[in-house]
């Protein structure tokens, strides 16, 4: 599948091959790619770097591993990496490792927020 420069890579710790129900599916600005594993996400990002990566989950160790793996790719500085979590998640700010994240999103994620985030990620990449 040939991807445009502007696509969103989604990696969900709980549903490796399923559509993540928390994410809106309509976005005229980009396409979505669901990664089936961390290795698949890194492989995909190395082929065509996404403008935005959304990590979905609650496990802090899992987040740290994904962020480290993705930030090691050649064009990692241009990628925006965010975590989508529940509002009652543990205190993420306690981990220095997660400073590599560009931000956190709290469920539910609306179309307006997602579109704004994608547009911001595209603009960020154009300045790198």
C-alpha positions in Angstrom: 0.0 0.0 0.0 1.4 3.4 -1.0 1.0 5.9 1.7 1.0 9.7 1.4 3.4 11.7 3.5 0.6 12.6 5.8 -0.6 9.5 7.6 -1.3 8.6 11.2 0.3 5.5 12.6 -1.7 3.9 15.5 -0.3 1.3 17.8 -2.6 -0.2 20.4 -1.3 -2.4 23.2 -4.6 -4.2 23.6 -5.9 -4.6 20.1 -2.9 -5.3 17.8 -4.9 -6.0 14.7 -8.3 -4.4 15.4 -9.6 -0.9 14.7 -9.3 1.2 17.8 -12.8 2.3 18.7 -11.6 5.3 20.7 -10.3 7.0 17.5 -12.5 8.8 15.0 -12.3 7.2 11.6 -13.0 10.2 9.5 -10.1 12.4 8.6 -9.9 14.1 5.2 -6.3 15.2 5.8 -4.7 11.8 6.1 -5.0 8.0 6.2 -4.7 5.7 9.2 -2.4 2.7 9.5 -2.9 0.3 12.4 0.3 -1.4 13.4 0.0 -5.0 14.6 3.1 -4.8 16.8 6.0 -2.5 17.9 8.2 -4.1 15.2 5.5 -3.4 12.5 5.2 0.2 13.7 8.9 0.8 13.4 9.1 -0.9 10.1 6.2 1.2 8.8 7.7 4.4 10.1 11.0 3.6 8.4 9.4 3.1 5.0 7.4 6.3 5.1 7.6 8.4 8.2 4.2 9.3 9.6 3.3 12.8 10.6 1.6 11.5 13.7 1.9 8.4 15.9 -0.8 7.6 18.4 0.0 5.1 21.1 -3.1 3.7 22.7 -2.8 2.0 26.1 -2.3 2.2 29.8 1.0 0.4 30.5 3.8 2.9 31.2 6.5 0.4 30.4 4.9 -0.4 27.1 4.8 3.3 26.2 8.4 3.7 27.1 9.5 0.9 24.8 7.4 2.1 21.9 8.7 5.7 22.2 12.3 4.6 22.4 11.9 2.3 19.3 10.2 5.0 17.2 12.6 7.8 18.2 15.5 5.7 17.0 14.3 5.9 13.4 16.1 8.3 11.1 13.3 10.9 10.8 12.0 10.7 14.4 12.4 14.4 15.1 9.8 15.2 12.5 7.3 12.7 14.0 4.8 13.8 16.6 4.2 11.0 19.1 1.3 11.2 21.5 -0.3 8.8 24.0 -4.0 8.2 24.2 -5.0 7.2 27.7 -7.9 7.1 30.2 -8.3 10.1 32.4 -7.8 7.9 35.5 -4.4 6.6 34.3 -1.5 6.5 36.7 0.7 9.6 37.1 2.6 9.6 33.8 4.6 12.7 34.6 6.6 10.6 37.1 8.6 9.0 34.3 11.5 10.9 32.7 11.5 8.4 29.9 8.1 9.7 28.7 9.5 13.1 28.1 10.2 11.8 24.5 6.4 12.0 24.0 5.1 15.1 22.4 1.9 15.0 24.5 -1.0 13.1 26.0 -4.6 12.8 24.8 -7.4 11.7 27.1 -10.3 9.6 25.9 -12.8 10.2 24.3 -11.0 11.8 21.3 -13.2 13.9 19.1 -12.9 14.5 15.3 -12.1 18.2 15.9 -9.2 17.4 18.3 -7.8 14.7 16.0 -8.0 17.0 12.9 -6.3 19.8 14.8 -3.6 17.4 16.0 -3.0 16.1 12.5 -2.7 19.6 11.1 -0.2 20.6 13.8 1.9 17.4 13.2 2.0 18.2 9.4 3.1 21.8 10.1 5.7 20.6 12.6 7.2 18.2 10.1 7.3 20.9 7.4 9.7 23.0 9.7 12.1 20.1 10.2 
